[in-house]
């Protein structure tokens, strides 16, 4: 008789820690001697497949009822309706239990998938036993179980399923309930058997195509998610390497910068140099540049979690942004930056050097393509601080918008370029925020940094 399709859950794979876990989860047949563990991605895929299995079982229950009714009423073949109905009720109960189990089960692994397939084989064997045994043309549905097991299970579990199906088929050759056929109505039983074989073949083909298509779709979604995890792990590794390189360079620069600071201080006290206005102006400019270099080195070390001597200073959002804008204007000698503060009520925060450097990067990018006009707008949306930088440049290329925040995505054609927005996105993400970008309808673009005030605020009260 018609048996519901077997378990559609995804195969279990071994997983390791970190990025290795994502890579190993693509293996279809891991070492059977290893413990069966599943990654969160695999578990989500298995849950989707189990939900699909439950839906298919309901369809199969309806199909079995229809098939039994047709054979019993139209063909007049006597069947043990009570026993076969008990098997159908068992499948209904299995689906109800499966619904509850999937909802509250923390993890679905290979062992549980094998158990579900074994239950499917047992139900099929029971229905075949009650309806002619191995002579029943629907024995071909065993191949559906084996095919799905080969796709969804590890090697040892698949061979276990093959052994169970072979033993079940062999048992049905000598232990079964014969069908009672009326020779007056069925003068050619072999023709009836061939028709049944044709129906079983068509059913197998349709079920395999439909279910394998859905399984492959779930697996493709899983693989796409794993690829994203690998990319994220590679970016994180890249950030760590850049951080180590930058912090090492910052430490090395500390000594010569300190020496230059001492030399400039001595020169500032030498009348022969300070008496010359041009030399005095040059010394002042040199001191400003030196202070900026020290500030950059400090920012690098603070972002890497290392203090250079300067500590974080309590401030407010308005004061932080105002000082930031003024410092950027002085350092770049820029007057085309238009700053709008629409925050409203001020909030006490701790000055964050990494955030400051991220905003500088966005302003630098905007100024590079739009030297005559750059707009910086600060707004507050509930507990979120929104910082928008707009320009009148050519805007972002579509491929850059699609890969926003990916390393080496640059339109400037420089080797190693494209790290500015990459660092900005990662700084804002570590603060719990997001970075978005969009082109204007005619010309220019806007980069928006949205981050929670809780990442910067002093205390938990944002209504100050």
C-alpha positions as CSV (number, residue, x, y, z in Angstrom):
1,X,0.0,0.0,0.0
2,X,1.0,3.6,-0.3
3,X,3.5,4.5,2.3
4,X,4.3,8.1,3.4
5,X,7.7,9.3,2.2
6,X,10.6,8.9,4.6
7,X,12.5,11.5,6.6
8,X,13.7,14.5,4.7
9,X,16.0,15.9,7.4
10,X,19.5,16.9,6.4
11,X,22.6,14.7,7.0
12,X,24.6,15.2,10.2
13,X,28.1,16.2,10.0
14,X,30.9,16.6,12.5
15,X,31.7,20.2,13.4
16,X,34.7,21.9,14.8
17,X,35.1,25.1,16.6
18,X,35.3,28.6,14.9
19,X,35.5,28.8,11.2
20,X,36.5,25.1,10.9
21,X,33.0,24.2,12.1
22,X,31.5,25.9,9.1
23,X,33.9,24.1,6.7
24,X,33.4,20.6,8.1
25,X,29.6,20.9,8.1
26,X,29.7,20.6,4.3
27,X,30.9,17.0,4.6
28,X,28.1,14.6,3.6
29,X,29.7,11.4,5.1
30,X,31.9,12.2,8.1
31,X,33.8,9.6,10.0
32,X,31.3,7.3,11.6
33,X,33.5,6.8,14.6
34,X,33.3,10.5,15.5
35,X,30.6,11.9,17.7
36,X,27.6,13.2,15.8
37,X,27.4,16.9,16.4
38,X,25.6,19.5,14.5
39,X,26.2,23.2,13.9
40,X,23.4,25.8,14.4
41,X,23.2,26.0,10.6
42,X,22.6,22.3,10.2
43,X,20.1,22.2,13.0
44,X,18.1,24.9,11.3
45,X,18.2,23.0,8.0
46,X,17.1,19.8,9.7
47,X,14.2,21.6,11.3
48,X,13.0,22.9,7.9
49,X,13.3,19.4,6.5
50,X,11.5,17.9,9.5
51,X,8.6,20.4,9.0
52,X,8.5,19.3,5.4
53,X,8.4,15.7,6.4
54,X,5.4,16.3,8.7
55,X,3.5,18.0,5.8
56,X,4.4,15.1,3.5
57,X,3.2,12.6,6.0
58,X,-0.2,14.2,6.3
59,X,-0.4,14.0,2.5
60,X,0.7,10.4,2.6
61,X,-2.0,9.5,5.2
62,X,-4.7,11.0,3.0
63,X,-3.2,9.0,0.0
64,X,-3.2,5.8,2.0
65,X,-6.8,6.3,3.0
66,X,-7.8,7.0,-0.6
67,X,-5.9,4.0,-1.9
68,X,-7.4,1.6,0.6
69,X,-10.9,2.9,-0.1
70,X,-10.4,2.4,-3.9
71,X,-8.9,-1.1,-3.6
72,X,-11.6,-2.2,-1.1
73,X,-14.6,-0.6,-2.6
74,X,-14.0,-0.4,-6.4
75,X,-11.7,-3.5,-6.9
76,X,-13.5,-5.5,-4.3
77,X,-10.2,-6.8,-2.8
78,X,-10.7,-7.8,0.9
79,X,-8.3,-6.0,3.2
80,X,-7.8,-6.1,7.0
81,X,-9.2,-2.6,7.4
82,X,-8.8,-2.5,11.2
83,X,-5.1,-3.4,11.2
84,X,-4.3,-1.1,8.2
85,X,-6.3,1.7,9.9
86,X,-4.2,1.1,13.1
87,X,-1.0,1.7,11.1
88,X,-2.5,4.9,9.6
89,X,-3.4,6.1,13.1
90,X,0.1,5.3,14.3
91,X,1.4,7.6,11.5
92,X,-1.0,10.4,12.6
93,X,0.2,10.0,16.2
94,X,3.9,10.1,14.9
95,X,3.2,13.4,13.2
96,X,1.6,14.9,16.2
97,X,4.5,13.8,18.4
98,X,7.0,15.0,15.8
99,X,5.4,18.5,15.8
100,X,5.9,18.8,19.6
101,X,9.3,17.2,19.4
102,X,10.7,19.6,16.8
103,X,9.3,22.6,18.7
104,X,11.0,21.8,22.0
105,X,14.0,19.7,20.9
106,X,17.2,21.6,21.3
107,X,19.1,19.8,18.6
108,X,18.3,17.3,15.8
109,X,21.2,14.9,15.0
110,X,22.0,12.0,12.8
111,X,20.8,9.3,15.3
112,X,17.4,10.9,15.5
113,X,17.1,11.1,11.7
114,X,18.0,7.4,11.4
115,X,15.3,6.6,14.0
116,X,12.7,8.5,12.0
117,X,13.7,6.7,8.8
118,X,13.5,3.4,10.6
119,X,10.0,4.1,11.8
120,X,9.0,4.9,8.2
121,X,10.4,1.6,7.0
122,X,8.6,-0.2,9.9
123,X,5.3,1.4,8.9
124,X,5.8,0.5,5.2
125,X,6.7,-3.1,6.1
126,X,3.5,-3.4,8.3
127,X,1.3,-2.2,5.4
128,X,3.0,-4.5,2.9
129,X,2.6,-7.4,5.3
130,X,-1.1,-6.8,5.5
131,X,-1.5,-6.5,1.8
132,X,0.3,-9.3,0.0
133,X,3.9,-9.1,1.2
134,X,6.7,-9.0,-1.3
135,X,4.2,-9.6,-4.1
136,X,2.7,-6.1,-3.5
137,X,4.0,-3.8,-6.2
138,X,4.4,-1.0,-3.7
139,X,7.6,-2.7,-2.3
140,X,9.4,-0.3,-4.7
141,X,8.9,2.4,-2.1
142,X,11.7,0.8,-0.1
143,X,14.0,2.4,-2.7
144,X,12.7,5.8,-1.8
145,X,13.7,5.2,1.8
146,X,17.2,4.1,0.8
147,X,17.7,7.0,-1.6
148,X,16.7,9.6,0.9
149,X,18.9,7.9,3.5
150,X,21.9,8.0,1.2
151,X,21.4,11.8,0.9
152,X,20.5,12.6,4.4
153,X,22.5,10.3,6.7
154,X,26.2,9.5,7.3
155,X,27.8,6.4,5.8
156,X,27.2,4.0,8.7
157,X,23.6,5.0,9.2
158,X,22.9,4.7,5.5
159,X,24.2,1.1,5.4
160,X,22.2,0.3,8.5
161,X,19.1,1.5,6.7
162,X,20.0,-0.6,3.7
163,X,20.4,-3.7,5.9
164,X,17.0,-3.1,7.6
165,X,15.1,-2.6,4.3
166,X,16.7,-5.7,2.7
167,X,15.8,-7.8,5.8
168,X,12.3,-6.4,5.8
169,X,11.9,-7.3,2.1
170,X,13.3,-10.8,2.6
171,X,11.0,-11.3,5.6
172,X,8.0,-10.3,3.5
173,X,8.8,-13.1,0.9
174,X,7.7,-15.8,3.4
175,X,5.7,-14.0,6.1
176,X,2.7,-12.0,4.9
177,X,-1.1,-11.9,4.7
178,X,-2.2,-13.0,1.2
179,X,-4.6,-10.9,-0.8
180,X,-8.0,-12.5,-1.5
181,X,-8.6,-12.0,-5.2
182,X,-11.8,-13.0,-7.0
183,X,-10.7,-15.0,-10.1
184,X,-14.1,-14.1,-11.7
185,X,-13.4,-10.4,-11.5
186,X,-9.6,-10.6,-12.1
187,X,-9.0,-13.1,-14.9
188,X,-5.5,-11.9,-15.4
189,X,-3.8,-11.1,-11.9
190,X,-0.5,-10.6,-13.6
191,X,-1.9,-7.7,-15.6
192,X,-3.1,-6.2,-12.3
193,X,0.3,-6.6,-10.8
194,X,2.0,-4.8,-13.8
195,X,-0.5,-1.9,-13.4
196,X,0.4,-1.8,-9.7
197,X,4.1,-1.8,-10.6
198,X,3.6,1.1,-13.0
199,X,1.7,3.1,-10.3
200,X,4.5,2.4,-7.8
201,X,7.2,3.4,-10.3
202,X,5.4,6.7,-11.1
203,X,4.9,7.4,-7.4
204,X,8.5,6.8,-6.7
205,X,9.7,9.0,-9.5
206,X,7.3,11.9,-8.5
207,X,8.2,11.7,-4.8
208,X,11.9,11.6,-5.5
209,X,11.8,14.6,-7.8
210,X,9.6,16.7,-5.5
211,X,11.3,15.8,-2.3
212,X,14.9,15.9,-3.6
213,X,14.2,19.3,-5.1
214,X,13.1,20.6,-1.7
215,X,15.9,19.0,0.1
216,X,18.5,20.5,-2.3
217,X,16.9,23.9,-1.8
218,X,17.4,23.6,1.9
219,X,20.9,22.4,1.4
220,X,21.7,25.4,-0.9
221,X,20.3,27.8,1.7
222,X,22.5,26.1,4.3
223,X,25.6,26.3,2.1
224,X,25.0,29.9,1.3
225,X,24.8,30.6,5.1
226,X,28.0,28.7,5.7
227,X,29.7,30.7,2.9
228,X,28.6,33.9,4.7
229,X,30.0,32.6,8.0
230,X,33.3,31.8,6.3
231,X,33.5,35.2,4.8
232,X,32.7,36.8,8.2
233,X,35.4,34.6,9.8
234,X,37.9,35.7,7.1
235,X,37.1,39.3,7.7
236,X,37.5,38.9,11.4
237,X,40.9,37.3,10.9
238,X,41.8,40.1,8.6
239,X,40.8,42.7,11.2
240,X,42.9,40.9,13.9
241,X,45.9,40.8,11.6
242,X,45.5,44.5,10.7
243,X,45.1,45.3,14.4
244,X,48.3,43.5,15.4
245,X,50.2,45.2,12.6
246,X,48.7,48.7,13.4
247,X,49.3,48.3,17.2
248,X,52.9,47.1,16.6
249,X,53.6,50.1,14.3
250,X,52.0,52.4,16.8
251,X,54.3,51.2,19.6
252,X,57.3,51.6,17.3
253,X,56.3,55.2,16.4
254,X,55.8,56.2,20.0
255,X,59.6,56.6,20.7
256,X,60.5,58.8,17.7
257,X,57.4,60.9,18.2
258,X,58.4,61.5,21.8
259,X,61.9,62.4,20.7
260,X,60.5,64.9,18.2
261,X,58.3,66.4,20.8
262,X,61.3,67.0,23.1
263,X,63.3,68.5,20.3
264,X,60.5,70.8,19.3
265,X,60.0,71.9,22.9
266,X,63.7,72.8,23.0
267,X,63.5,74.7,19.8
268,X,60.5,76.7,21.0
269,X,62.7,78.0,23.9
270,X,65.6,79.1,21.6
271,X,65.4,82.9,21.0
272,X,67.4,82.5,17.7
273,X,64.5,80.5,16.3
274,X,61.5,82.1,17.9
275,X,62.6,85.6,16.9
276,X,62.1,84.7,13.3
277,X,58.3,84.9,12.6
278,X,58.4,82.4,9.6
279,X,60.4,79.9,11.6
280,X,58.0,80.3,14.6
281,X,55.0,79.7,12.4
282,X,56.7,76.6,11.0
283,X,57.5,75.3,14.5
284,X,53.8,75.8,15.5
285,X,52.7,73.9,12.4
286,X,55.1,71.2,13.2
287,X,53.8,70.9,16.8
288,X,50.2,70.7,15.5
289,X,51.2,67.9,13.1
290,X,53.1,66.2,15.8
291,X,50.0,66.3,18.1
292,X,47.9,64.9,15.3
293,X,50.3,62.0,14.9
294,X,50.2,61.3,18.6
295,X,46.4,61.4,18.5
296,X,46.4,58.9,15.6
297,X,48.7,56.6,17.4
298,X,46.6,56.9,20.6
299,X,43.5,56.0,18.6
300,X,45.1,52.9,17.1
301,X,46.2,51.7,20.5
302,X,42.9,52.4,22.1
303,X,41.1,50.6,19.3
304,X,43.3,47.6,19.9
305,X,42.5,47.6,23.6
306,X,45.8,49.1,24.7
307,X,46.2,52.5,26.4
308,X,49.0,54.8,25.4
309,X,48.6,57.0,28.5
310,X,45.6,59.1,27.6
311,X,42.3,57.8,29.3
312,X,38.8,58.1,28.0
313,X,37.1,61.4,28.9
314,X,33.5,61.8,30.0
315,X,31.7,64.1,27.6
316,X,28.3,64.6,25.9
317,X,27.1,63.7,22.4
318,X,26.9,67.4,21.4
319,X,30.4,68.2,22.8
320,X,31.9,65.0,21.3
321,X,30.5,65.7,17.8
322,X,31.3,69.5,18.0
323,X,34.9,68.8,18.9
324,X,35.2,66.1,16.3
325,X,33.9,68.5,13.5
326,X,36.3,71.2,14.6
327,X,39.3,68.9,14.8
328,X,38.5,67.5,11.3
329,X,38.1,71.0,9.9
330,X,41.5,72.2,11.4
331,X,43.4,69.1,10.3
332,X,42.1,69.3,6.7
333,X,41.9,73.1,6.5
334,X,38.3,72.6,5.3
335,X,35.4,75.1,5.4
336,X,33.0,73.3,3.1
337,X,31.7,70.9,5.9
338,X,28.2,71.8,7.0
339,X,27.3,70.3,10.4
340,X,23.7,70.1,11.7
341,X,23.0,68.9,15.2
342,X,19.4,67.7,15.5
343,X,19.9,65.5,18.6
344,X,17.8,67.5,20.9
345,X,18.3,66.7,24.6
346,X,22.0,66.0,25.2
347,X,23.3,62.7,26.6
348,X,26.4,62.0,28.7
349,X,28.7,59.6,27.0
350,X,32.4,58.5,27.1
351,X,34.5,59.7,24.2
352,X,35.2,56.7,21.9
353,X,38.4,57.0,19.9
354,X,37.4,54.2,17.5
355,X,34.1,55.8,16.7
356,X,35.8,59.2,16.2
357,X,38.3,57.6,13.7
358,X,35.4,55.9,11.9
359,X,33.5,59.2,11.4
360,X,36.8,60.7,10.2
361,X,37.1,58.0,7.6
362,X,33.6,58.7,6.3
363,X,34.1,62.4,6.2
364,X,37.5,61.9,4.4
365,X,35.8,59.8,1.7
366,X,33.0,62.3,1.2
367,X,35.5,65.2,1.0
368,X,37.7,63.4,-1.5
369,X,34.8,63.2,-4.0
370,X,33.0,66.5,-3.1
371,X,35.5,69.2,-2.0
372,X,33.0,72.0,-2.3
373,X,30.2,70.6,-0.1
374,X,30.0,67.9,2.6
375,X,27.1,67.7,5.0
376,X,27.2,66.0,8.5
377,X,23.9,65.6,10.2
378,X,23.4,64.1,13.8
379,X,20.0,62.9,14.8
380,X,18.4,60.9,17.6
381,X,15.7,58.3,17.0
382,X,14.7,57.0,20.4
383,X,17.7,55.3,21.9
384,X,19.6,55.3,18.6
385,X,22.2,57.9,17.4
386,X,22.0,58.4,13.6
387,X,25.0,60.1,11.9
388,X,24.6,60.9,8.2
389,X,27.4,62.1,5.9
390,X,26.3,63.4,2.5
391,X,28.3,64.6,-0.5
392,X,27.7,65.7,-4.1
393,X,30.1,63.3,-5.7
394,X,29.4,60.6,-8.3
395,X,27.9,58.2,-5.8
396,X,28.5,54.5,-5.2
397,X,28.7,52.0,-8.0
398,X,25.9,49.3,-7.7
399,X,28.5,46.6,-7.0
400,X,30.0,48.6,-4.2
401,X,26.5,49.2,-2.6
402,X,25.9,45.4,-2.8
403,X,29.3,44.7,-1.1
404,X,29.2,47.6,1.4
405,X,31.8,47.0,4.1
406,X,33.7,44.2,2.3
407,X,37.5,44.7,2.2
408,X,39.2,46.0,-0.9
409,X,35.9,47.3,-2.5
410,X,37.2,50.6,-3.9
411,X,36.6,52.7,-7.0
412,X,39.9,54.6,-6.6
413,X,42.0,52.0,-8.4
414,X,44.7,51.9,-5.7
415,X,46.3,48.6,-4.7
416,X,45.1,47.7,-1.2
417,X,42.4,50.4,-1.2
418,X,38.9,50.0,0.0
419,X,39.6,49.4,3.6
420,X,38.1,52.7,4.9
421,X,34.4,51.7,4.8
422,X,35.5,48.1,5.8
423,X,36.9,49.4,9.1
424,X,34.0,51.8,9.6
425,X,31.4,49.0,9.2
426,X,33.3,46.8,11.7
427,X,33.7,49.5,14.3
428,X,30.0,50.4,14.2
429,X,29.1,46.7,14.2
430,X,31.2,46.1,17.3
431,X,29.3,49.0,19.0
432,X,26.0,47.2,18.1
433,X,25.1,49.5,15.2
434,X,24.7,49.3,11.4
435,X,26.1,51.2,8.4
436,X,24.0,51.9,5.3
437,X,24.6,53.8,2.1
438,X,22.5,55.1,-0.7
439,X,22.9,57.2,-3.8
440,X,20.9,60.4,-4.3
441,X,18.5,60.5,-7.3
442,X,20.6,63.1,-9.3
443,X,24.1,63.2,-7.8
444,X,25.9,62.4,-4.6
445,X,25.5,59.8,-1.8
446,X,24.8,59.4,1.9
447,X,26.4,57.1,4.4
448,X,24.4,56.6,7.6
449,X,25.9,55.3,10.8
450,X,23.2,54.1,13.3
451,X,24.3,52.9,16.7
452,X,22.7,52.5,20.1
453,X,23.4,55.2,22.7
454,X,23.8,52.4,25.2
455,X,27.1,51.6,23.6
456,X,28.5,55.1,24.5
457,X,26.2,56.5,27.2
458,X,27.2,56.7,30.9
459,X,24.6,54.7,32.9
460,X,21.3,53.5,31.6
461,X,19.3,56.7,31.4
462,X,19.1,58.1,27.9
463,X,16.5,60.7,28.6
464,X,18.8,63.3,30.0
